[in-house]
């Protein structure tokens, strides 16, 4: 991906800010950490951390889309800042619970932004690692269906077909537990997913840890959800 000198400077500044914030967090200085993030955001984006957390993802995407082109670099920078903002560190139970909720909210939004950017353009290896790390951090939570679908698309795009299949069936199970309103659409999209995979050669499927025989068995299992 081509990057201008301006964008490279932005990335360097972001890396420096993230390092400073993580250091301040370790030193138990959350106020200074938020001030550092706010200064960076005001200088480069004209917003604050509180505003960033309050804006919906679709609003952020609209803000950073010009002439139909999404500025994935700037959105990725926002996602990285959300990852290091408000990491839980309090010892008091009530405050710790609030910090955990805020951190969970930040991670979900960061993941959502990372996935939109990754599925819009060929992601760099470091972004794929960021996405994997957030998914791992959120493994004990149920992902919202919109984010789950983006994870599914991301795994397929990356040729990680077994993981794509896992998220499909996880979404089916999770949706059934809350009424099953999305099951029909998920099954329909799942059938299309397997059709795309069956059009690939065996080497590609094996590389994605989902051989053809397993796909055929999974198709039978998926149709039982109809």
C-alpha positions in Angstrom: 0.0 0.0 0.0 1.4 3.4 -1.0 1.8 5.9 1.8 2.7 9.6 1.5 5.3 11.3 3.6 2.4 12.9 5.5 0.8 9.6 6.4 4.2 8.2 7.4 4.6 11.0 9.8 1.1 10.4 11.1 2.0 6.7 11.7 5.2 7.7 13.5 3.3 10.2 15.7 0.7 7.5 16.5 3.3 4.9 17.4 4.9 7.4 19.8 1.6 8.4 21.4 0.6 4.7 21.9 3.9 4.1 23.6 3.5 7.1 25.8 -0.1 6.1 26.8 0.9 2.5 27.6 3.8 3.8 29.7 1.4 6.2 31.6 -1.0 3.3 32.2 1.7 1.2 33.7 2.6 4.2 36.0 -1.1 4.3 37.1 -1.6 7.8 35.5 -4.9 7.4 33.7 -5.7 11.2 33.6 -2.3 11.9 31.9 -2.9 9.0 29.5 -6.3 10.4 28.4 -4.8 13.9 28.1 -2.1 12.5 25.8 -4.7 10.8 23.6 -6.9 13.9 23.6 -4.0 16.1 22.5 -3.2 13.8 19.6 -6.8 13.5 18.6 -7.5 17.3 18.7 -4.3 18.0 16.8 -4.9 15.5 14.0 -8.7 14.8 14.0 -10.4 17.7 15.8 -12.1 15.4 18.2 -11.6 14.1 21.8 -11.4 10.6 23.2 -14.9 11.0 24.7 -16.3 12.1 21.4 -14.5 9.2 19.6 -16.1 6.7 22.1 -19.6 8.3 21.7 -19.7 8.4 17.9 -21.2 5.4 16.1 -19.0 3.4 13.8 -21.1 4.4 10.7 -20.6 8.0 11.7 -16.9 7.6 11.9 -16.8 5.8 8.5 -18.8 8.7 7.0 -16.5 11.3 8.5 -13.5 9.6 6.9 -14.9 8.8 3.5 -14.3 11.4 0.7 -15.6 10.9 -2.9 -16.4 7.3 -2.1 -12.9 6.5 -0.8 -12.5 5.4 2.8 -9.4 6.7 4.6 -8.4 3.4 6.1 -5.1 4.8 7.6 -6.8 7.4 9.7 -9.6 5.0 10.8 -6.9 2.4 11.7 -5.2 5.0 13.8 -8.4 5.6 15.7 -8.8 1.9 16.3 -5.3 1.7 17.8 -6.0 4.5 20.1 -9.2 2.9 21.3 -7.2 -0.3 22.1 -5.0 1.4 24.6 -7.6 3.8 26.1 -9.1 3.0 29.4 -7.4 -0.3 30.0 -8.8 -1.6 33.4 -6.4 -1.0 36.3 -8.4 0.0 39.4 -8.4 -2.1 42.6 -11.8 -1.0 43.7 -14.5 -3.4 42.6 -17.0 -0.8 41.5 -14.5 1.3 39.6 -12.8 -1.8 38.1 -16.2 -3.0 36.8 -16.8 0.4 35.1 -13.3 0.4 33.6 -13.9 -3.1 32.3 -17.1 -2.1 30.6 -15.5 0.9 29.0 -12.6 -1.2 27.9 -14.9 -3.8 26.4 -16.8 -1.0 24.5 -13.5 0.4 23.2 -12.3 -3.0 22.1 -15.5 -3.7 20.2 -15.4 -0.4 18.4 -11.7 -0.8 17.7 -12.3 -4.3 16.2 -15.2 -3.0 14.2 -13.1 -0.2 12.7 -10.1 -2.6 12.0 -12.4 -5.0 10.2 -14.1 -2.4 8.1 -10.6 -1.2 7.0 -9.2 -4.7 6.5 -12.2 -5.8 4.4 -12.1 -2.6 2.4 -8.4 -2.9 1.5 -5.6 -5.5 1.7 -4.5 -5.3 5.3 -0.9 -5.2 6.4 0.3 -8.1 8.6 0.5 -5.9 11.7 -3.3 -5.1 11.3 -4.1 -8.8 11.0 -2.2 -9.3 14.3 -4.2 -6.5 15.9 -7.4 -8.0 14.8 -6.4 -11.4 16.1 -5.3 -10.0 19.4 -8.6 -8.1 20.0 -10.7 -11.2 19.0 -8.6 -13.2 21.6 -9.3 -10.5 24.2 -13.0 -10.7 23.5 -13.2 -14.5 23.4 -15.4 -14.7 26.5 -18.0 -12.3 25.0 -20.6 -12.8 22.4 -19.8 -10.6 19.4 -22.6 -8.5 18.0 -23.9 -10.1 14.7 -22.6 -7.1 12.6 -19.1 -7.6 13.9 -19.3 -11.4 13.7 -20.2 -11.1 10.0 -17.1 -8.9 9.5 -14.9 -11.4 11.2 -16.4 -14.1 9.0 -15.7 -12.1 5.9 -12.2 -11.3 7.1 -11.3 -14.9 7.7 -12.5 -15.9 4.3 -10.6 -13.0 2.7 -7.4 -14.2 4.5 -8.0 -17.9 3.4 -8.6 -19.0 7.0 -11.6 -21.1 6.0 -11.8 -23.3 9.2 -11.9 -20.1 11.3 -14.5 -18.6 9.0 -16.6 -21.8 9.4 -16.2 -21.6 13.2 -17.5 -18.0 13.4 -20.5 -18.9 11.2 -21.7 -21.7 13.5 -20.9 -19.6 16.6 -23.2 -16.9 15.2 -25.9 -19.5 14.6 -25.7 -20.7 18.1 -25.6 -17.2 19.6 -28.5 -16.0 17.5 -30.6 -19.0 18.5 -30.1 -18.1 22.2 -31.7 -14.7 21.6 -34.6 -15.7 19.4 -33.1 -16.8 16.1 -34.1 -13.8 14.0 -30.9 -14.0 11.9 -30.7 -17.7 11.4 -32.4 -17.9 8.0 -30.2 -15.2 6.6 -27.1 -16.7 8.2 -27.9 -20.1 6.7 -28.5 -18.6 3.2 -25.2 -16.7 3.4 -23.5 -19.8 4.8 -24.6 -21.9 1.8 -23.2 -19.3 -0.5 -19.9 -19.3 1.5 -19.6 -23.1 1.1 -20.4 -22.8 -2.7 -17.5 -20.4 -3.0 -15.2 -22.7 -1.1 -16.2 -25.7 -3.2 -15.1 -23.8 -6.3 -11.6 -23.6 -5.0 -8.9 -26.3 -5.6 -8.1 -28.8 -2.9 -4.7 -27.2 -2.1 -6.3 -23.9 -1.3 -8.9 -25.6 1.0 -6.2 -27.7 2.7 -4.2 -24.5 3.3 -7.2 -23.0 5.0 -7.6 -26.1 7.2 -10.9 -27.0 5.7 -10.6 -29.9 3.3 -13.4 -30.7 0.8 -14.7 -33.7 2.7 -15.2 -31.5 5.8 -17.0 -28.8 3.7 -19.4 -31.5 2.4 -20.1 -32.6 6.0 -20.5 -29.0 7.2 -23.1 -28.4 4.4 -25.2 -31.2 5.7 -24.9 -29.8 9.3 -25.8 -26.2 8.1 -28.9 -27.4 6.2 -30.2 -28.8 9.4 -30.6 -25.2 10.6 -33.1 -24.4 7.9 
